[in-house]
Amino acid sequence: MGSQQLAAALTGLRSALVPVTLPIELPGVADHRRAARDLVHQLDDYVLPRLATIDAPLLAVVGGSTGAGKSTLVNSLVGRTVTTPGVIRPTTKSPVLIHHPDDEHWFDDERILPGLIRSRVSSHDQNSLKLVAEPSLPPGLAILDAPDIDSVEERNRVLAAQLLQAADLWLFVTSAARYADAVPWDFLKQAVERRAAVAVVLDRVPPAAMTEVPTHLGQMMTERGLADSPLFAVPETTTDADGLLPDSAVSPIRGWLAGLAADSRTRQQVVLQTLDGAITSMAGRVPALATAVDEQAEALASLRDDARSAYAEAARQVAVQSADGTLLRGEVLARWHELVGTGEFLRALDQKLSWLRDRVWGTIVGKPPEVDKMKVAVENGLEALVREEGEAAAERAEAAWRSTPAGRSLLARHATSHGREDLARASSDFPTKVARAIRDWQGDVIELVADEGMDKRSKARLLAFGVNGAGVALMVAIFAHTGGLTGAEIGVAGGTSVLAQRLLEGIIGDDAVRSLAERAKADLDQRIEALMATELARYEALLGELQTDEHQADALREAVDRVEQERASGYADERALTSGIDTAGELTAGLHEPVVTVQQVTGEAPDVVDAELVERGEER
């Protein structure tokens, strides 16, 4: 396996990560969003560029707490002022990268940290990276002075974290007064999880505490997985006129860094350790992100189901109540009795021989006024039922959403973008839509009756009674059409329906009545479903704004599986092989030889550690 295959797999992972937005506010979603951004930034800032240039200089990022003395340490390591320590906190704002002049080409482009603008002058622009060419720095080594990890300015904290993630080596600076603070240890914990190469500098240690403090810090590092990491103790001392520490205080650190830079094999081991640790850590974080994407999809599906169920229930209720006799009461029942009480229909049944005369009468005189009143009563009854169920559906859907964190966040988003529109109420034009739909249905029922194929005798009877009257009678029959109910079972409503059905049967026959009733009822149900769908569309539109991809989680899992497969094959490009490094899993301990490790910080005050002894790997 070569680095190209692994790079291709990592590029595929990046493509799967970029679209992840996690738009629904679920518990912990802010952390997952930040993780998705961090993973993309780490790929862009470090993993992909470093994988493409394994032999680039080792980048040691100097990071730590506010006032720990990072800039002073960097200047002292270089031997001159290259980064200016601040007097007012926060201090370092614009990061400074120091490199050997021969290594300039590695850093003047966007190989690493592509989001930062390269500059050769000091700046307080946090988007700027100052490059300093320093001949005294050994080739193959670059040092980056980062902002404070605990800065009061959020942008500084974010930038510090970004820079540390782009490091081959963390040179972590803390002070004797603040080494136990939580924030530094949070960052060091990340380093342990990433298996990043780390060295800790304990700065400003009072001479009287050189026995106790380094030992305690060493114990803390051991307990937290950093037992093999170098620990350097820098005593509290005065600086010279240029603000530099005595050479004896920083020479062990300088010598150790120079040793790493001088040995290409050791340098590459450090790079591969941190690189492989970063890839391993990323691969370990992606499954949790994929699970978060799944949770988003589940929450979205649940919200959609809640809204759809609310309006499906509304349509069902209208379908049931428009066929179980519920509507055959009140004004509808009163108007029906008025219509039947006029005797128009009953007299027509008895005047079988004078149907032609009745037809002519129907043409000249028109439909009786009671038919119009009955039609209006049916219209009003149906409208009231549909509007009531539409309002109830809106209340149910809104209540279901408000009962979940995801739903509440969407309702808040809707309130922000749509002002006064209340999803707990039917839309303002719903009553108009309902009235139009019911009128259209009534018109279609009458046309259905008029278009029904009948023999001449049945057609004559229909014309004698009037098409509108027959249509109204069909509506009445429909309103108690389900369940095989009889007059005895549903009382007055049932009797009313039975009368209407018999009347129609006398005109057009049993089979025709059943067929027309079924067709008219199905048409009514479809119209109600369409009305409820227009109301549901408000909820669907809000969900549609989230722009989620149901295949996103699968894409993440497939991408990380490929990365794991390619990583398992190692980093076997020619340059790594010629350096004697076979796979990422076979890194030696080159980083930790020869160094002052935690175990080597003894009770003796290491105020001066001889660089020559350090280079030979000997303890003081």
N, C-alpha and C positions, 0 to 999 in steps of 0.2 A: 504493500500500500504506500502510496506517496501522499505528500501533503496536499496535492491538487484534489484528490478524491475527498479528503477530509474537508478541505476548503469549500468544495462544491456542496457537501452535505450541510456545512454550517451556513452557507449562503441560502440553501433551501430552508433551513430553520429560521433564518432572518425573514425570509419571504412569508413564512407562516406566522411570525410574530408581529410583523408590522400592522396587519389589519385588526389585531386584537384591540378592542376598545372597551369592552365590558360596560355597556351604557346603563345597565340597570343597577340601581343602588341597593346592593345586598350587603349583609354584614361582611366586613373584611375586604370589600371590593377595592377600596383605595390602595390597600397593600398590593393587591394583584395587579392593578393598573401600573403602580410604580414598578413592580417586578417586571412587567412586560416592557416598559420603557427602559429600565436598567439593562435588561438582557440585550435589547437592540443596541443601546449605547455601548455596551461592553463588546459586542461583536464588531461594531464600527470603530470604536476607539482603540481596541487592543487585539482581540482574538484574531480577526481576519487579517489586519495588517501585519501582526506579529507572525502569524503562520506563513504569510507570503515572504517574510524577510527574517528568517530564523537567525541569520548572521549579522543582523543590525546591532548597534551598540546596546548594551544593557542599560535599561532606564530605571534608575533608582529614584523613586518619588519620596520626598521628605514631607511627611505629614504629621499632624499632631494638634494638640489643644492650643487655645489662645494663650499667648505669652510663654509658650514652652521654650522658645529660643530657637526656632527652626531656621529663620533667616540668618541669625548670628552663627549658627552651626554651619550652614552652607557657606557663608562667607569665609569662615575660619578654615573649612576644609579646602577651599579654593586658594586661600591666601590673600584675597583682596575683596573689596566690596563689589558684589555683582547683583545682589538683591538687597533692597533697603528695608531694614526693620522699621516698623511703624511705632510711633509714640502713642498714638490714639488707637484704641481697639475699635473694630477689628484691624489687625495689622495688614498682613499680605492680602492683596485683592487680586491683582493680575499675576498669574503664575509666571515663574521665570525658569527657563530651561538652559542649563549650562552644558556645553559639549566641547570636545576637542575640535579645532578647526578642520581637521581632515574628515570629521564625521558630519560636517554641515549638511551634506546632501541627504542624509537620513531624516532630517528634521525640518528642512525648509519647505517641504511639500506637505501634503495632508495624509502622509502615511499613517500617522497616529493623531488622535484628537482632531479629526477633520473639522469639527465645529469651531475651532479657535483660530483667530486671525494671527498670522505670524508677524512679529514686529522686532525691530532691533533697538527700540528705545523703551524706556520705562513708561508705564501707563497704568492708570487705575481702571481701565476698561476690562471688565471681567470676561469679555469675549476675546481678549487679546492674549497671546502667548509670546512673551519676550524671549528671544533667542540670544544667548551670549556665547561667543566663541572664546574658549579659554585654553591657551597652550599648556598650562600647567596640569590640566586634567588629562589623565591617560586616555589614549584612543580606546574605543570600545566601551566607554562608560559615559553616561550622561546623568546629570542630577537635576531634578525638577523640584523647585520650592513651591509647595502648594498652599492655598489658603487654609485658614483654621477650620478644623472639622466641627467645632462647636461655636462658630461665629454667630453673632447676633443677627447677621444678615443671612437670610435663607439662601440667596444666590451663592454666597461664599460656601455654605455648607454643601450645597448641591455640586458645585464645582470641585470642592475638595474630594467628595466621594467619587466623582467622575474621574479625577486624576489618579486617585489611588487604584481604581479599577483598571487603569491603563498602565500600571506599573509592572515591571518585571520583578522588582524588589521594593518592598516597603521598608523605608528607613523611618521607623516610627519614633517620634520624639515626644517625651513626656517629662514632667518635672517632678522633683522630689515632693513638692507640695500637692501635686494633682495626679499622681500616677494611679491612684485608686478610683478616680472618677469613673462614672458609668459610661460616658460617651466614648472615651478612648477604647474601653474594653468591648464596646459594641462593634467598633471597627476591627479590632483584633480578632473578635469572634468570627467576623466575616472572612478574615484572612485565613483562619484555621479551617473554616468550611470550604474555602477555595484551594486549600493546600498551597497558598501563595508563599513565596520566599519572604521572610520577615526578619528584620533586625531591629532591636529596640534600643534607643538611646535614652538613658535616664539622666536628665540634665539638671544642673543647678543643685547638686547634692551637697548640703553643708558638710564640711570636713568631719564634724562630730557624728554625722549620721551615715558615713560611708560604710560602716559595718552593718548597721541595721537595715537601712532602706533598700539597698540593692539586693540584700538577701531576701527581704520580704517580697520585693517585686519578682525575684527569681522564683520564689515559691508560688506566687500567683500565676506566673507564666506556665510553670510546670503543671499546675492544676487545670489550666485552661488549654492544654494542648500545644504549648509553645516551648516545651522543654529543650528542644534542639535549636531553638532560635538564638542567635547571638544577642548578648546583652552588654551594652557599653555604659559605664558610669562616668559621667563628666562632672568633676567637682565644681562647686560654686567658687568662682574666682573673678578677679577683675579683668576687664578687657583693655586692650591697648588703645592708643589714640585713634585708630581706625575702627574700633569697635570689634576687634578680633580676639578670640580666645587664645591662650597660650598654646603653642604648638604641641606641648606635651599632653595637653588635655584632649586633643583631637587626633593625634598621630595614629593611635590604634585603629580608629575608624577609617582614616585615610588609607592606611596601609592595607587594611582588609579589603576595602573597595578596589584599591589598585591591584591587589592580588587576583580578585575576580576578573577584572578587566584584562589582565595580562595573559591569563590562561583561557584560550578560546574554548577549550573543551569544558572547563568549569563554568565559564560564562554561559555556554549553550545549555549546560545542565540546569543552571538556575532558570534560564528562559523557559526551557521545556517543562520544568517542574511547575512553574507558575502558570504557563500556558495550559498544560494538561489539567492542572487544578481548576483553572477557570472554566475549561470546557466541561470537566466533570461536574463542577458545581452548577453550571448552566443546565446541563442535561438533567440534573437532579431536581431543578426548580421547575422545569417545563411541565411535568405531569400535574403538579398542583395548579399550574396556570390552566392546563387543559380541563382539569376538574372544575375550575372556576368558570370556564367557558360553558361547560356542560350545565352548571348551576344556572347560568344566565339563560341558557336555552330552556331549561326546565321552568324557570320562573316566567319566562316569556310565554311558554306553552300554557302554564297554569293561568296566567292573566288572560290569555286569549280564550281559554276554555271557560273561565268564569264569565266573561262578557258574552260569549256565544251561548252558554247555558242559560243566562238570564233572558236573552231575547228568544231563544228557542222555547223556553218555558212560556213566554208571553204569547208566542204564536200558537203553542199547544193549548193554552187556556182559551184563547179566542176560538180555536177550532172546536174545542169541547163545548164551550158555552154557547156557540152558535149552532149546536146540534142537539143539545140535551134538554131543550125546553126553557132554558134560562131567559131567552129573549121574549118568550111568549107571555109577557106579563106587562103590567103598567100600561103605557100609552099604546103599545103595539096590540095588546089584547083588547083594549077599549076600542080602538079603531077597527079592529077585525069584527068585533061584535056589531059596531055601527054599520059596517059594510054588509055583513050577512043579514043584519036586521032590516035593511032596506028591502030585502026580498028580491033584489035584482037577479042574483044567481039562482035562487030557488025557483023563481018564476020561469027563468030561462030553461031550467031542467024540465019543467012541465010543458013547455010550449014547443014540443018536438016538431010539430007540423008547421010551425010558422017561423022556421029558422031563417028563411029568406027575408021575411019582414024584419026580424030582429037584426039581421046583418045590415039592412038598409038603415034601420034606426041607429045602430051603433056608428055608422058612417056619418049620419047627419047630426045626431045629438052628441056623439062623443062619449068618452068614458065618464061614469058617474063621479062626482066630486069625492065620494068616500074612498075611491080607489087612490086618488092623489093623496088624501090624508093618510091612508094606510101606508102608502109608499114612503111618505115623509117620516112616519113613525118608525118604520123599519130602518130607514136611513139613520135617524137619530139614535135609535137603540144600538145599532151596530157601531156607529161612530163613538158613542160613549164607552162601549165595551173595549174597543181597540185602543182608544186614547188612555183609558184607565190601565190597561195592561202594558202599554208602552211606557207610561210613567213608572209603573211598578218595576218593569225591567230595568229602567235607568237607575232606579234606587238600588235594586239588587246588585247590579254590576258595579256601581260606584262603591257600595258598601263592601263588596268582596275585595275590590282593589284596595280600599282604605285599610283593610284588616292585615295587609302584608307590607313589609318595608318596600318591596319593589313597586307595589301598586301605589303606595303613598308618594314615592318619588315621581312616578309618572303623572299622577294627578297634580302634583306641585308644578311639574314642567308644563302641563296643559294650562294651569291657571296663569302661569307666567306668560305663555305665548298666545293665549286666546282670551285673556281678560275676563270678561264677565260670564262667558259661556259656562254653564254648570252641567257637568256630565251626570249629575244625580237627577237631572230633570230631562224630559224629552226635549228635543230641539224645538226652537221657536216656530218652525214651519211644519211641525208634525201634524197639528190639527188640520191644516189645509190639505196636506197630502192624504190624510185619512178620509176627509170629506170627499175629495176627488176620487179616491179609490173606491169608496162605497157607491158613489153615484155611477161610476163606470161599471161596476159589477151589476147594479140593478138594471142598467141599460142592456148589458149583455144577457142577463137572465130573460128579459122580455124578448130580445132578439132570438134567444135560444128557443123559447116557446114558439115564436112566430115561424121559425125555420124548421120546426120539427115536421118530419114527413108523416103525413096522416092520410087516411082515406077521405073521400069527399064529405062523408057524413061528419067525421070528427072535425074536419077543417071548418065545416059550416058552424058547428057548435062553438068552436073557438072564436070565430068571427062574431057570432051572436053575443057571446059573453064579453068580448073585448080582450085584446091581447094583453093589455096592461093588467086587467083584473086577473087573468089567468096567471100572469107572471107574479103578481103579488101572492096569489094562492100558492104558487110553487115555493116562494120564499118562506111562507108560513109552514109548509110541509117540511122544508129543509131544517127549520129551527128545532124540530123534534124528530130528527131523522135517524139518530143512532141508537144502537142498543136494542132494537126491536121493542121499544116502549109502547105501551098501550095507554088508552085513556085512563084506565083504572090505575095504572102505575104512576103516571105523572100528572094526574088530576086535570085541572082545567086546561093547562098547556097542552097536554096530550090530546084531550078532546078537540081542542082547537085545530091541532095538526091533523088529526084523523079526519075531521070535517073537510079541511082543505084538500087532503089527499083524495078523499072520495069524490069530491067535487071535480078534481082534475081527472080522476079515473073515468068519470062519466063523460068527460070531454075527449080525452086522447088515449085512454086505455091504461091498464095496469103497468105493462112493461115500459111504455113510454114515460110514465110518471117517474118510475124508479130510475130510468136511465137519465132523464133530465135532472132529477134531484142530485144524483151522484156527480154528474158533470158540473152542475152549478156550484155544488159544495166544494168540489176540488178546485174550481176556479177561485172561489172565495178564499180558500186556505192559501193558495199560491199568492194571491194579492196581499194577504196579511203577512205572509213570510217575507215578501218583497219589501213591505213597509218596515218590518222589524229589521230587515237587513240594512236599510238606509240609516236607521238609528244606530245599529251596531257598527256601521262604518266609521262613526266618530271614534270609537275605541280602537278599531282596526287601524285607522290612520295614525293614531298616537303610537301604537305598537310598531307600525311601519316606519316611523321616524327613527327607530333605534338602529336600523340597518345592521342586523345581526346575520351571521352566516352559520347555518346549521351544521356545516361540514368543517367549521373552524377547529373544533377540538380534535377531530380525526386527523386533520392536516398537521396539527402540532405534534400529535403522538407519532405519526408516520415520520415526520421530519426528525424528531429526536431519536427515534429508533435507528434511523439511518446514520445519524451522528455517532451513536453508540457503537454501531457495527463498524464504521470506519475508524473510530478511535481505537477500538479493540485491536485493530491491525497495527497500530503504532504510528510513528512518525518517520517512516523509513525512506526519506529522500536521500539523495547522494551525500549532501553535506552532513546530515546527521550520521549517516553510516561511516563516513570517513573520520568522524570525530569519535568513533567507537561507541556510539549510543544506538542501541538496536531498537528499543521501543520505549514508549512513554512510561511503561510499567517497570522499566529497569534502570531508572535514574539512580545514580550513586549519591553518596553524601558529600559531593564536592562543595556544596554550599557551606557546609559546616566544618570544613577542614581547610586551612587552619584558622580558627576564630576563637574569640573569647566567648564561650557559651554560658548559659545560665549557671550550669554547675560550676563553672570556673570563677564565678563571682563569690569570693570567700569573705571571711570576716576581716581580712586585711583590706585596708582602705586602698582601692585601686585608683588613687588619684593620678598616677602616672603609669601607663602600661606601655612598655617598650615595643615599638613597631617591629623591631627585628625579631623579638621573641614571638610576636604574633604571627609573623610571616613563616616562622619555623614551626608553628603549631605548638609552642611550648608554653606552659603556664608560668606565671610570675612566681 
